[in-house]
Amino acid sequence: MAETIDDVPMADSSDGRVDRVRESMQSNSSFSSSTSDQDADDGKYIENSPWVFIPEPLFVQIFQHLKARDMLNAGQCCKRWYNLSKDDYIWRKYFREDFNVDASIPLKRGAESWRAEYRRLTNNVPMVMTDVLTFHSHQVLHVSFSHNGKMFATCSKDGFVIVWNSAYPSTIRDSYDMRKLSWKYTQFSQFNQSDTLLLVSGVHFGSPHSTSGEIAVFTVQNGFKLKCRVTNRPYDIFGTWFSDQHLLSGDLSWLAHLVSSSILWLNKANQEVDSEHTPVRSQMYKFYNRNASSIRAIMVANCPWLSDETEANKADGKDAGGTGQKSSDEEPGTSRGDRRAGNPLSHYQMNQDVDSDDEQGEGADDGKCQEPRTTEDVPYQLLVGDQADYASPIQYLEEFRQEYEESYYESSDDCLEDDEDDPDEEELSEGEDDLENLCPKYLIFSTGSKTYTPHQIGFKRITSVNFPRRLDPGPSLRERIALRDRQREQQEILAEMSPEEIRLQYVLQNEEPPMEPDWENYEDVAGRFDKVDKLIDLHGHIIGMGLSPDHRYLYVNSRPWPKNCVIRSPLDPPAIAQEIDIHVIDLMTLKKVGKMLRAHKAYTPNTECFFIFLDVCDNYVASGAEDMHAYLWDRYYGVCLAKYQHADVVNSVAFNPRDNEMLVTTSDDYEIKIWRSLSKAQKLGIPTANRASEFRKQKNHRPPPQPQQHQHGMRSFV
């Protein structure tokens, strides 16, 4: 028996050992001449062959001591070994050890087997650098994909917006130099749902501290033509599509010292109107800002489950807008029994409920498994990991998996599926009907209340929108001139009167003297502003947000403040950590359900902190970082799988929405890099030498990486 065990391939270098095993088998066993190839697995061995006496459990024990590559090679010796090498008990051990997955996390819902998941994380993760695009002449700040996955757009400090074809090799489809429109640079882009229009956001030339920006909309089909321009202030509102033909922009007006108002405007993308009385924009919301803060980084999420809540509220005789919810400036109360509704949790309560150290995997993925491979497809193309520090995994609450199982089908992207069909171009050009019968939405944005830096995520429920079809023309020109003249005369008279005489004049006319509102007292002016339905304080500087494809989960990049820090002045925010945390928020419950602490690096100070964009697809989460790398995690298991090298800060990442095996990264090194999976690279005939750094388990307990100052990763400001 000991002699038999010695013949089993267990060495790291498997080529010679497998040959010796094959020779041993050929010398000690033979198949019956009457047995066909299909029945070879049931062939008769020579009576004294030791292989026939080895029980399967012993084989399993032996295979567990092999590396995954060696076991795959050993499985090619014969059909019996091949069948034993597919044992899922063995692959579960390999999967958890090699990818450092916690033993409490079960197999992903819908996955074929642990072996299939091991193959997916080995062959189907973007790993191979297939393109390096160098057309931009300055820092590349943002990248975004079209919904059909055929195009992606990049924005840069060189002032250009470029639309690329995503097919290999990537080529320029269209470009536009926005400096012709007095733009300093482009910073953000987004395709509408039908992929017919592209929203581009940028920064105007001006003083060093100017916050003036603009949004431009371009046609993507039948030529790259400028369709409309909309003012946007501050520029880090970015802007977003509200519907296929309407977009949101912002404006900021100061009311008093450290107090301002943020107005969000709903704009038509098609502003070529036949009449001057036809409106092209309408005020949507007006929010109160304190302590020099403002609304930033707006986005819109389609939330079909809100329809059920509205019907339930109507049945209970409650207002559909959520009358039980408090203003962002009121003290939040405790949560109610219903997990989908209620007052916002206080920061203290949220720490109790959310900041748990329990590990759970996320159930938001429902990606399709790869088809089982034949004997000729193995072994897998196992990559060799480097000696880099391991990035932290994403940890989830214990209750998360149960909540996901209960609400899995309720949170389907019904609103998104309706938009996937190619719409009629003539209907879209009207731009009127896409605001009717809207799917309920959440307006999501970053803001603050303690300091001007954004440290809170705000949510506003949108159930219906009334866009005026005709403007009120108001008084005629003659009437406006007469009114202006009367006002001037009245001002001249009041200027010659004392305050007491002015007060008596108003008393004689039974009128109240005009008084300037006390803008610093929110209770006195609350009726002039819209209320925020929910606020989540992340206790740190928010530098990036991304929605999952089904709009169910929000992933947030944040650089945390010191624990128990005290903010003495809103103009002097706390110092921020050199590491970036990722928080996961369930939009169905508006609760934090996951977190990842100190995962990737950032170095710029809080006064110069900028956006590090992240992206989420069905299977993975990716984010840029200031340590000259981008990082990728598996959404369900939460483990970090790869990091992608650049020569400077990585500002933005984006997955192809139709192909999770394609990732684009952009950097301050002026380069755009495209990464595809090993499987896709082989199908395209691309050399696989240029690979990202792969994370595999190196030891059971990795010490947290020590913070290091990295001069090359610092952002240079222009």
DODO-167110 format. One record per residue (C-alpha): x, y, z; residue in three letters. Coordinates in pm, whole numbers, padded with zeros to 5 digits, always signed. Layout:
# DODO-167110
XYZala;...
This chain:
# DODO-167110
+00000+00000+00000met;+00287+00239+00079ala;+00434+00164-00261glu;+00106+00264-00421thr;+00094+00597-00238ile;+00442+00679-00358asp;+00322+00649-00717asp;+00060+00922-00671val;+00181+01256-00811pro;+00238+01493-00521met;+00540+01697-00631ala;+00519+02058-00736asp;+00683+01984-01068ser;+00422+01753-01209ser;+00546+01674-01561asp;+00796+01399-01478gly;+00589+01258-01194arg;+00277+01226-01410val;+00478+01043-01676asp;+00606+00799-01415arg;+00251+00747-01290val;+00131+00674-01643arg;+00418+00425-01692glu;+00338+00260-01361ser;-00025+00226-01455met;+00058+00085-01796gln;+00290-00174-01642ser;+00052-00275-01364asn;-00286-00267-01537ser;-00446-00346-01870ser;-00787-00305-02015phe;-00984-00592-02154ser;-00959-00611-02535ser;-01335-00651-02561ser;-01405-00326-02368thr;-01492-00024-02578ser;-01353+00324-02515asp;-01684+00431-02363gln;-01666+00148-02110asp;-01298+00200-02038ala;-01375+00325-01692asp;-01520-00019-01611asp;-01225-00204-01765gly;-01072-00505-01587lys;-00736-00461-01419tyr;-00481-00735-01371ile;-00562-00919-01052glu;-00241-00814-00876asn;-00267-00444-00974ser;-00238-00221-00663pro;-00453+00053-00821trp;-00770-00153-00805val;-00748-00182-00427phe;-00710+00190-00345ile;-01047+00315-00212pro;-01183+00648-00327glu;-01167+00814+00019pro;-00794+00751+00020leu;-00760+00914-00319phe;-00950+01215-00187val;-00715+01239+00111gln;-00414+01223-00119ile;-00551+01482-00362phe;-00609+01722-00074gln;-00235+01739-00021his;-00170+01838-00381leu;-00178+02180-00534lys;-00473+02252-00761ala;-00252+02247-01071arg;-00099+01912-00973asp;-00438+01755-00909met;-00564+01870-01249leu;-00261+01720-01417asn;-00301+01400-01220ala;-00664+01384-01332gly;-00545+01336-01690gln;-00381+01003-01611cys;-00699+00801-01645cys;-01073+00836-01631lys;-01096+00717-01275arg;-00850+00981-01159trp;-01027+01240-01373tyr;-01363+01169-01209asn;-01203+01175-00864leu;-01029+01504-00940ser;-01370+01669-00986lys;-01476+01591-00630asp;-01638+01912-00501asp;-01525+01847-00144tyr;-01165+01884-00261ile;-01240+02193-00467trp;-01414+02360-00175arg;-01092+02322+00023lys;-00883+02455-00267tyr;-01122+02746-00322phe;-01125+02860+00038arg;-00751+02825+00083glu;-00631+02970-00247asp;-00871+03267-00249phe;-00876+03314+00129asn;-01257+03279+00149val;-01403+03248+00496asp;-01533+02900+00574ala;-01869+03039+00690ser;-01956+03164+00339ile;-02155+02904+00144pro;-02146+02843-00228leu;-02281+03130-00429lys;-02647+03101-00519arg;-02686+02963-00873gly;-02325+02845-00896ala;-02271+02501-01046glu;-02002+02383-00802ser;-01697+02492-00607trp;-01490+02369-00898arg;-01680+02594-01138ala;-01631+02890-00904glu;-01258+02817-00881tyr;-01247+02813-01260arg;-01441+03141-01279arg;-01208+03323-01043leu;-00911+03185-01233thr;-01006+03213-01599asn;-01289+03469-01609asn;-01156+03760-01403val;-01012+04054-01604pro;-00639+03988-01575met;-00466+04035-01909val;-00376+04383-02032met;-00488+04381-02396thr;-00485+04752-02489asp;-00301+05065-02380val;-00464+05380-02522leu;-00252+05695-02513thr;-00447+05954-02712phe;-00510+06183-02412his;-00233+06432-02338ser;-00319+06487-01971his;-00460+06307-01668gln;-00755+06081-01757val;-01021+06142-01491leu;-01318+05923-01581his;-01442+05636-01797val;-01798+05512-01856ser;-01955+05243-02076phe;-02264+05249-02291ser;-02540+05013-02179his;-02495+04791-02485asn;-02124+04755-02407gly;-02014+04859-02757lys;-01867+05198-02660met;-01697+05371-02370phe;-01619+05738-02313ala;-01319+05896-02138thr;-01273+06245-01990cys;-00943+06417-01928ser;-00775+06735-01811lys;-00666+06792-02171asp;-01025+06912-02233gly;-01123+06626-02466phe;-01406+06379-02438val;-01338+06068-02648ile;-01578+05789-02741val;-01407+05457-02811trp;-01520+05133-02971asn;-01486+04858-02710ser;-01414+04575-02956ala;-01053+04456-02972tyr;-00846+04646-03064pro;-01017+04957-02930ser;-01032+05252-03170thr;-01154+05611-03149ile;-01513+05650-03259arg;-01562+06024-03191asp;-01396+06305-02997ser;-01459+06669-02911tyr;-01232+06939-02771asp;-01442+07109-02503met;-01189+07390-02465arg;-01365+07544-02764lys;-01656+07605-02524leu;-01433+07769-02258ser;-01405+07447-02058trp;-01097+07388-01849lys;-01133+07011-01858tyr;-01388+06729-01879thr;-01449+06525-01563gln;-01749+06292-01604phe;-01962+06127-01873ser;-02269+05904-01886gln;-02470+05744-02168phe;-02849+05757-02159asn;-03043+05432-02136gln;-03094+05400-02514ser;-02726+05483-02585asp;-02830+05759-02823thr;-02698+06051-02615leu;-02387+06118-02408leu;-02385+06350-02106leu;-02048+06519-02050val;-01973+06725-01738ser;-01684+06967-01709gly;-01522+07263-01535val;-01519+07619-01666his;-01212+07839-01688phe;-01209+08094-01408gly;-01044+08188-01082ser;-00858+07913-00892pro;-01148+07878-00647his;-01427+07897-00904ser;-01692+07625-00879thr;-01854+07700-01214ser;-01921+07402-01439gly;-02134+07297-01732glu;-02304+06990-01876ile;-02310+06922-02250ala;-02516+06658-02430val;-02395+06499-02754phe;-02569+06273-03002thr;-02393+05940-03038val;-02577+05803-03341gln;-02546+05963-03686asn;-02255+06182-03587gly;-02114+06329-03268phe;-02307+06656-03250lys;-02361+06898-02964leu;-02727+06893-02867lys;-02753+07122-02564cys;-02556+07293-02285arg;-02666+07337-01923val;-02499+07531-01641thr;-02391+07322-01342asn;-02269+07465-01012arg;-02078+07344-00825pro;-01913+07133-01091tyr;-01874+06832-00861asp;-02250+06777-00875ile;-02146+06607-01203phe;-02504+06568-01328gly;-02690+06253-01427thr;-02962+06118-01655trp;-03306+06121-01495phe;-03479+05955-01789ser;-03381+05879-02144asp;-03441+06237-02257gln;-03410+06439-01935his;-03107+06513-01719leu;-03041+06666-01379leu;-02810+06960-01312ser;-02748+07180-01009gly;-02709+07536-00894asp;-02577+07687-00572leu;-02677+08017-00412ser;-02543+08159-00085trp;-02803+08280+00164leu;-02591+08380+00463ala;-02253+08309+00617his;-02188+07933+00573leu;-02552+07882+00465val;-02649+07808+00106ser;-02920+07652-00108ser;-02873+07376-00366ser;-03129+07369-00647ile;-03160+07065-00871leu;-03297+07131-01219trp;-03467+06886-01453leu;-03355+06967-01808asn;-03463+06853-02152lys;-03184+06700-02356ala;-03353+06831-02669asn;-03377+07209-02627gln;-03465+07296-02986glu;-03816+07431-02928val;-04056+07605-03168asp;-04193+07852-02913ser;-04032+08078-02655glu;-04308+07974-02415his;-04204+07605-02426thr;-03996+07527-02113pro;-03666+07342-02138val;-03603+07304-01765arg;-03795+07292-01439ser;-03690+07322-01076gln;-03712+06982-00912met;-03578+07020-00556tyr;-03436+07292-00335lys;-03226+07178-00039phe;-03093+07367+00262tyr;-02716+07350+00321asn;-02550+07441+00648arg;-02184+07475+00752asn;-02067+07560+00399ala;-02175+07219+00265ser;-02358+07153-00061ser;-02515+06877-00268ile;-02260+06681-00472arg;-02226+06373-00692ala;-02594+06319-00770ile;-02722+05991-00914met;-03062+05832-00975val;-03153+05471-00888ala;-03458+05288-01024asn;-03637+05127-00728cys;-03941+04920-00835pro;-03995+04795-00478trp;-04099+05148-00379leu;-04424+05091-00572ser;-04521+04823-00324asp;-04446+05055-00033glu;-04658+05331-00187thr;-04955+05099-00225glu;-04910+04979+00133ala;-04900+05336+00262asn;-05215+05423+00069lys;-05389+05122+00215ala;-05293+05240+00563asp;-05412+05593+00488gly;-05063+05737+00489lys;-04905+05981+00250asp;-04715+05814-00032ala;-04421+06050+00013gly;-04342+05907+00357gly;-04491+06144+00615thr;-04323+05955+00895gly;-03980+06051+00769gln;-03801+06346+00919lys;-03600+06622+00762ser;-03227+06594+00723ser;-03193+06876+00974asp;-03418+06722+01239glu;-03297+06480+01498glu;-03350+06130+01356pro;-03550+05886+01557gly;-03542+05513+01595thr;-03633+05264+01328ser;-03971+05101+01311arg;-04049+04735+01275gly;-04082+04750+00898asp;-03732+04695+00761arg;-03806+04892+00444arg;-03937+05215+00595ala;-03903+05434+00897gly;-03710+05723+01040asn;-03335+05741+00982pro;-03118+05570+01236leu;-02901+05794+01447ser;-02528+05767+01405his;-02496+05597+01741tyr;-02762+05341+01658gln;-02615+05278+01317met;-02282+05197+01475asn;-02456+04941+01689gln;-02656+04790+01407asp;-02408+04807+01125val;-02050+04817+01244asp;-02043+04449+01327ser;-01737+04235+01277asp;-01937+03935+01158asp;-01847+03815+00812glu;-02105+03730+00551gln;-02100+03706+00174gly;-02325+03913-00047glu;-02609+03749-00234gly;-02662+04022-00490ala;-02499+03829-00769asp;-02690+03605-00998asp;-02432+03564-01272gly;-02454+03261-01495lys;-02202+02988-01442cys;-01959+02882-01708gln;-02042+02567-01897glu;-01866+02256-01765pro;-01545+02188-01945arg;-01445+01871-02118thr;-01133+01672-02044thr;-00943+01863-02310glu;-01013+02198-02139asp;-00823+02120-01820val;-00594+02206-01652pro;-00706+02561-01581tyr;-00469+02841-01662gln;-00359+02903-01306leu;-00187+03235-01254leu;+00106+03297-01027val;+00048+03553-00754gly;+00305+03811-00651asp;+00422+03893-00301gln;+00211+04209-00267ala;+00018+04287+00049asp;-00326+04136+00055tyr;-00617+04379+00025ala;-00896+04352+00281ser;-01213+04158+00196pro;-01565+04300+00195ile;-01752+04188+00506gln;-02130+04170+00532tyr;-02381+04161+00815leu;-02519+03829+00933glu;-02873+03936+00849glu;-02779+04036+00497phe;-02791+03691+00337arg;-03130+03614+00490gln;-03273+03948+00377glu;-03139+03889+00029tyr;-03296+03544+00008glu;-03632+03689+00112glu;-03624+03986-00123ser;-03427+03839-00413tyr;-03712+03843-00659tyr;-03866+04161-00522glu;-03553+04362-00606ser;-03540+04265-00971ser;-03452+04540-01215asp;-03796+04561-01374asp;-03748+04928-01454cys;-03422+04859-01631leu;-03548+04571-01840glu;-03810+04793-02000asp;-03537+05025-02122asp;-03315+04760-02274glu;-03512+04733-02595asp;-03404+04972-02866asp;-03654+05257-02852pro;-03803+05427-03150asp;-03581+05724-03232glu;-03873+05944-03333glu;-04049+05887-03001glu;-03735+05973-02807leu;-03686+06293-03000ser;-04016+06424-02866glu;-03882+06402-02512gly;-04228+06426-02353glu;-04357+06081-02271asp;-04056+05943-02085asp;-04159+06133-01769leu;-04498+05963-01758glu;-04550+05638-01567asn;-04201+05660-01423leu;-04059+05380-01216cys;-04016+05503-00854pro;-03667+05633-00802lys;-03423+05744-00538tyr;-03224+06062-00584leu;-02887+05987-00421ile;-02621+06244-00340phe;-02336+06321-00103ser;-02359+06615+00135thr;-02256+06728+00481gly;-02386+06895+00794ser;-02080+06921+01020lys;-01829+07051+00765thr;-01811+07148+00398tyr;-01652+06816+00298thr;-01913+06551+00201pro;-01953+06292+00475his;-02321+06192+00441gln;-02523+06007+00178ile;-02866+06162+00120gly;-03173+05990-00026phe;-03485+06154-00169lys;-03773+05940-00294arg;-03912+06037-00635ile;-04253+05897-00724thr;-04376+06144-00985ser;-04250+06446-01176val;-04453+06733-01319asn;-04271+06904-01603phe;-04461+07215-01726pro;-04560+07205-02092arg;-04592+07581-02121arg;-04432+07877-01946leu;-04645+08149-01787asp;-04560+08455-01999pro;-04615+08688-01701gly;-04664+09068-01736pro;-04596+09238-02065ser;-04287+09450-02127leu;-04482+09771-02068arg;-04617+09640-01738glu;-04270+09531-01623arg;-04125+09876-01704ile;-04405+10050-01513ala;-04355+09820-01214leu;-03981+09885-01212arg;-04038+10261-01218asp;-04278+10241-00921arg;-04027+10037-00724gln;-03753+10290-00790arg;-03974+10577-00673glu;-04066+10388-00358gln;-03701+10314-00280gln;-03612+10682-00320glu;-03890+10783-00079ile;-03793+10520+00179leu;-03430+10631+00162ala;-03527+10975+00290glu;-03734+10839+00581met;-03615+10726+00923ser;-03676+10365+01039pro;-03954+10482+01272glu;-04127+10672+00991glu;-04103+10365+00768ile;-04260+10147+01040arg;-04547+10396+01090leu;-04603+10408+00716gln;-04653+10031+00704tyr;-04881+10047+01011val;-05104+10307+00844leu;-05132+10083+00539gln;-05207+09773+00755asn;-04898+09594+00615glu;-04611+09412+00777glu;-04268+09564+00709pro;-04052+09337+00494pro;-03806+09132+00695met;-03507+08936+00576glu;-03548+08569+00675pro;-03311+08435+00937asp;-03140+08184+00710trp;-02918+08050+00986glu;-03225+07930+01180asn;-03348+07630+00983tyr;-03673+07599+01180glu;-03780+07946+01063asp;-03717+07877+00693val;-03778+07501+00670ala;-04097+07551+00470gly;-03900+07706+00185arg;-03696+07387+00122phe;-03749+07022+00037asp;-03681+06764+00303lys;-03428+06483+00266val;-03591+06147+00335asp;-03284+05972+00474lys;-02925+06052+00568leu;-02646+05804+00635ile;-02334+05948+00798asp;-02014+05764+00702leu;-01791+05968+00935his;-01539+06034+00662gly;-01476+06211+00332his;-01685+06051+00055ile;-01480+06026-00265ile;-01679+05790-00489gly;-02011+05610-00536met;-02134+05335-00766gly;-02461+05146-00814leu;-02496+04774-00874ser;-02646+04685-01216pro;-02987+04612-01062asp;-02978+04942-00865his;-03027+04746-00544arg;-02694+04821-00376tyr;-02485+05137-00345leu;-02108+05106-00301tyr;-01930+05409-00152val;-01560+05499-00133asn;-01482+05692+00184ser;-01168+05810+00361arg;-01251+05790+00734pro;-01199+06057+00996trp;-01016+05978+01322pro;-01234+05801+01573lys;-01416+06033+01815asn;-01279+06340+01638cys;-01427+06679+01726val;-01502+06929+01448ile;-01440+07276+01587arg;-01493+07468+01263ser;-01685+07366+00949pro;-01408+07525+00741leu;-01146+07309+00910asp;-01249+06946+00848pro;-01074+06661+01030pro;-00772+06492+00883ala;-00857+06187+00672ile;-00697+05845+00661ala;-00455+05740+00392gln;-00667+05431+00327glu;-01003+05407+00152ile;-01298+05221+00304asp;-01582+05078+00098ile;-01936+05080+00241his;-02227+04883+00096val;-02581+05022+00137ile;-02896+04824+00059asp;-03137+05064-00113leu;-03434+04847-00020met;-03373+04895+00352thr;-03150+05206+00337leu;-02910+05039+00577lys;-02541+04967+00559lys;-02501+04594+00497val;-02132+04566+00423gly;-01799+04732+00471lys;-01435+04695+00376met;-01183+04875+00593leu;-00845+05011+00492arg;-00846+04836+00158ala;-00667+05065-00087his;-00465+05382-00060lys;-00511+05757-00101ala;-00266+06029-00005tyr;-00399+06375-00091thr;-00506+06587+00209pro;-00869+06660+00294asn;-00854+07009+00141thr;-00750+06869-00198glu;-00932+06536-00187cys;-01080+06432-00522phe;-01302+06158-00657phe;-01178+05800-00692ile;-01452+05639-00900phe;-01556+05278-00847leu;-01775+05048-01054asp;-01991+04743-00982val;-02096+04462-01214cys;-02284+04137-01154asp;-01981+03950-01022asn;-01716+04202-00923tyr;-01641+04539-00763val;-01347+04751-00880ala;-01202+05080-00764ser;-00913+05308-00839gly;-00659+05421-00579ala;-00375+05665-00533glu;-00111+05394-00487asp;-00081+05360-00866met;-00313+05057-00877his;-00676+04966-00928ala;-00829+04683-00727tyr;-01094+04419-00793leu;-01305+04219-00547trp;-01557+03941-00593asp;-01898+04078-00491arg;-02033+03763-00330tyr;-01730+03619-00153tyr;-01590+03966-00081gly;-01227+03868-00145val;-00977+04081-00334cys;-00873+03906-00654leu;-00641+04139-00845ala;-00473+04476-00864lys;-00392+04656-01188tyr;-00074+04854-01221gln;-00033+05208-01357his;+00242+05467-01326ala;+00032+05717-01130asp;-00302+05766-00952val;-00584+05549-01090val;-00888+05777-01104asn;-01162+05562-01252ser;-01258+05207-01350val;-01549+05068-01550ala;-01674+04719-01636phe;-01829+04642-01971asn;-02197+04596-01869pro;-02241+04317-02126arg;-01909+04148-02048asp;-01789+04125-01687asn;-01459+03993-01818glu;-01359+04336-01957met;-01238+04619-01733leu;-01108+04966-01826val;-00884+05169-01593thr;-00777+05534-01635thr;-00493+05713-01463ser;-00297+06033-01411asp;-00024+05871-01621asp;-00232+05978-01927tyr;-00305+05614-02015glu;-00621+05407-02055ile;-00567+05036-02000lys;-00808+04762-02102ile;-00800+04433-01915trp;-00968+04115-02034arg;-00992+03771-01879ser;-00746+03497-01965leu;-01024+03306-02138ser;-01121+03604-02358lys;-00758+03686-02436ala;-00696+03333-02557gln;-01007+03339-02776lys;-00891+03668-02930leu;-00539+03536-02983gly;-00386+03802-02754ile;-00057+03726-02575pro;-00118+03677-02203thr;+00221+03789-02076ala;+00107+04130-01946asn;-00103+04037-01647arg;-00237+04208-01342ala;-00111+04106-00999ser;-00319+03819-00870glu;-00403+03780-00503phe;-00376+03429-00366arg;-00345+03314-00010lys;+00010+03348+00119gln;-00040+03289+00490lys;-00327+03249+00729asn;-00290+03579+00911his;-00173+03875+00712arg;-00069+04182+00911pro;-00236+04500+00792pro;-00015+04694+00549pro;+00166+04985+00708gln;+00077+05332+00574pro;+00349+05472+00355gln;+00397+05811+00199gln;+00407+05771-00176his;+00526+06078-00358gln;+00456+05935-00702his;+00091+05877-00611gly;+00020+06240-00528met;-00225+06419-00754arg;-00082+06718-00937ser;-00337+06998-00958phe;-00360+07229-01259val;
